[in-house]
Amino acid sequence: MAIRLLELPDERLGVLIVAIGSRSPTVNNDLVDELDRILSAIQPLLAQLAAEHRLEPHAIERWHWDAPEISLSWLDGQLGLINKSLRFYVDLNGGGDGSPFLVNSEVNAWQDLDAIGSAIRRWQHQTLKGALEVGAAEELRGIVLELILLRDRGYETVSRWRSEDLTRIERLPPLSIGARDSRQSFTG
């Protein structure tokens, strides 16, 4: 079994225990370790961005649905209570066989608005240009500056988006009364 447990502090819940890996005997443990190493290099860069820009509340999430990704989500209260995120993900079609992994990034913004009988989500998404190739561990140190530039470009893009920039619209399923009463704006 290739399960690792991480303790992540959470102000509301105390400490979250997150399982990383898989119970499948076919999982390549070296591959999981390489992917986790890449995410570990990005995580402090996202934490630094959140601290520098005082992004509160915010959340950093890794290995979403067992996919090698890491994202920073926050609520932008200055521009109309819009949820925003900056996401880095590792392309599983690259790497693992001696070739470099490709690290891609994207930004998202969404705003849920109440409507009669349901809710509407207005949102926007943009993939950032410039996937980064990541190979051996020593190469990771060499691309930290590129990761920072990509992170900053993503933040600059999404931080400018206002409600009127969220041009995609989806109708969300109706919420039960209890869920509607307990729903919070930040859904990171």
C-alpha positions as CSV (number, residue, x, y, z in Angstrom):
1,M,0.0,0.0,0.0
2,A,1.3,3.5,-0.9
3,I,-0.8,5.5,1.5
4,R,0.7,8.5,3.2
5,L,-1.1,10.7,5.7
6,L,-0.5,14.4,5.9
7,E,-1.7,16.6,8.7
8,L,-3.0,19.9,7.5
9,P,-4.0,22.7,9.9
10,D,-7.4,24.1,9.4
11,E,-8.7,27.1,11.5
12,R,-12.3,25.8,11.6
13,L,-11.8,22.1,11.9
14,G,-8.5,21.8,13.7
15,V,-6.2,19.4,11.9
16,L,-7.3,17.7,8.7
17,I,-5.8,14.3,7.9
18,V,-5.4,13.8,4.2
19,A,-4.5,10.5,2.6
20,I,-2.2,10.6,-0.4
21,G,-1.6,7.7,-2.7
22,S,-3.6,4.6,-3.5
23,R,-4.3,1.2,-2.2
24,S,-4.0,-0.3,-5.6
25,P,-1.1,-2.8,-6.0
26,T,-0.5,-1.4,-9.5
27,V,0.5,2.1,-8.3
28,N,4.0,3.0,-9.1
29,N,5.3,4.4,-5.7
30,D,8.2,6.1,-7.4
31,L,5.8,7.9,-9.7
32,V,3.6,9.1,-6.8
33,D,6.8,10.3,-5.0
34,E,7.9,12.2,-8.1
35,L,4.5,13.8,-8.5
36,D,4.3,14.7,-4.8
37,R,7.8,16.2,-5.0
38,I,6.6,18.6,-7.7
39,L,3.6,19.6,-5.7
40,S,5.8,20.1,-2.6
41,A,7.9,22.6,-4.6
42,I,4.8,24.6,-5.6
43,Q,3.0,24.6,-2.2
44,P,5.2,27.2,-0.4
45,L,5.0,29.5,-3.5
46,L,1.2,29.5,-3.2
47,A,1.3,30.0,0.6
48,Q,3.7,33.0,0.0
49,L,1.3,34.5,-2.5
50,A,-1.6,34.2,0.0
51,A,0.4,35.9,2.7
52,E,1.8,38.7,0.5
53,H,-1.7,39.6,-0.8
54,R,-3.5,38.9,2.5
55,L,-5.9,36.5,0.8
56,E,-8.4,35.6,3.5
57,P,-10.1,33.3,3.8
58,H,-8.0,31.0,1.6
59,A,-7.3,27.2,1.2
60,I,-4.5,25.2,-0.4
61,E,-5.6,21.8,-1.6
62,R,-3.4,19.0,-2.9
63,W,-4.1,15.7,-4.7
64,H,-7.7,16.6,-5.5
65,W,-9.6,13.3,-6.3
66,D,-6.2,11.5,-6.5
67,A,-5.1,13.8,-9.3
68,P,-1.6,15.4,-9.0
69,E,-2.6,19.0,-8.6
70,I,-2.4,21.8,-6.1
71,S,-4.6,24.9,-5.9
72,L,-4.9,28.1,-3.9
73,S,-8.6,29.3,-3.5
74,W,-9.7,32.5,-1.9
75,L,-12.7,34.8,-1.6
76,D,-12.2,38.2,-3.2
77,G,-14.4,40.5,-1.1
78,Q,-13.2,43.7,-2.8
79,L,-14.7,42.8,-6.2
80,G,-18.1,41.5,-5.1
81,L,-17.6,38.3,-3.2
82,I,-16.1,36.3,-6.0
83,N,-14.4,33.0,-5.4
84,K,-11.0,32.7,-7.2
85,S,-8.4,30.0,-7.6
86,L,-5.0,29.4,-9.1
87,R,-4.3,25.8,-9.9
88,F,-1.2,23.9,-11.0
89,Y,-1.5,20.3,-12.3
90,V,0.9,17.7,-13.5
91,D,0.0,16.2,-16.9
92,L,0.1,12.4,-16.4
93,N,0.7,11.8,-20.1
94,G,4.2,13.2,-19.6
95,G,7.0,12.0,-17.4
96,G,7.5,8.8,-15.5
97,D,9.4,7.0,-18.3
98,G,12.4,9.2,-18.2
99,S,10.8,12.1,-20.1
100,P,9.9,15.3,-18.2
101,F,6.6,15.9,-16.6
102,L,4.6,18.9,-17.8
103,V,3.3,21.3,-15.2
104,N,0.3,23.3,-16.4
105,S,-1.6,26.1,-14.7
106,E,-5.0,27.8,-14.9
107,V,-7.1,30.4,-13.1
108,N,-10.8,30.3,-12.2
109,A,-13.3,32.6,-10.8
110,W,-16.9,31.9,-9.8
111,Q,-19.8,33.6,-8.1
112,D,-23.0,31.8,-7.0
113,L,-26.1,34.0,-7.1
114,D,-29.5,33.1,-5.7
115,A,-32.3,32.7,-8.2
116,I,-35.9,31.6,-7.7
117,G,-35.9,27.9,-6.9
118,S,-32.1,27.4,-7.5
119,A,-28.9,29.2,-7.9
120,I,-26.9,30.5,-10.8
121,R,-23.1,30.2,-11.1
122,R,-21.3,32.8,-13.1
123,W,-17.8,31.8,-13.8
124,Q,-14.7,32.3,-15.9
125,H,-11.7,30.1,-16.6
126,Q,-8.3,30.6,-18.4
127,T,-5.5,28.2,-19.0
128,L,-2.2,30.0,-18.6
129,K,0.3,29.6,-21.4
130,G,3.6,28.1,-20.9
131,A,3.6,24.6,-19.4
132,L,6.8,23.9,-17.6
133,E,8.9,20.7,-18.1
134,V,10.0,19.2,-14.9
135,G,12.5,16.3,-14.8
136,A,14.9,15.2,-12.1
137,A,14.9,16.7,-8.6
138,E,17.9,18.9,-9.2
139,E,16.0,20.4,-12.2
140,L,13.2,21.5,-9.9
141,R,15.4,24.1,-8.2
142,G,16.2,25.5,-11.6
143,I,12.6,26.2,-12.5
144,V,11.4,27.9,-9.2
145,L,11.8,31.3,-10.8
146,E,9.6,30.2,-13.8
147,L,7.0,28.8,-11.3
148,I,7.0,32.1,-9.5
149,L,6.5,34.0,-12.8
150,L,3.7,31.7,-13.8
151,R,2.1,32.0,-10.4
152,D,2.3,35.8,-10.5
153,R,0.9,36.0,-14.0
154,G,-2.0,33.8,-12.9
155,Y,-2.7,35.9,-9.9
156,E,-2.6,39.2,-11.9
157,T,-5.0,37.7,-14.4
158,V,-7.6,36.4,-12.0
159,S,-7.3,39.3,-9.5
160,R,-8.6,41.7,-12.2
161,W,-11.8,39.7,-12.9
162,R,-15.0,41.4,-11.7
163,S,-18.6,40.1,-11.7
164,E,-19.1,41.4,-15.2
165,D,-16.1,39.4,-16.4
166,L,-17.7,36.1,-15.3
167,T,-19.4,35.5,-18.7
168,R,-20.1,31.8,-18.4
169,I,-23.4,30.9,-16.7
170,E,-24.7,27.6,-15.3
171,R,-27.9,26.9,-13.4
172,L,-27.1,24.9,-10.2
173,P,-29.5,22.3,-8.8
174,P,-31.8,23.5,-6.0
175,L,-30.5,23.4,-2.5
176,S,-32.4,22.0,0.4
177,I,-33.6,24.6,3.0
178,G,-31.0,23.4,5.5
179,A,-28.2,23.5,2.9
180,R,-29.3,26.9,1.7
181,D,-29.2,28.3,5.3
182,S,-25.7,26.9,6.0
183,R,-24.2,27.8,2.7
184,Q,-21.2,30.1,2.8
185,S,-19.8,32.3,0.1
186,F,-16.4,30.7,0.1
187,T,-16.6,27.3,-1.4
188,G,-12.8,26.8,-2.0
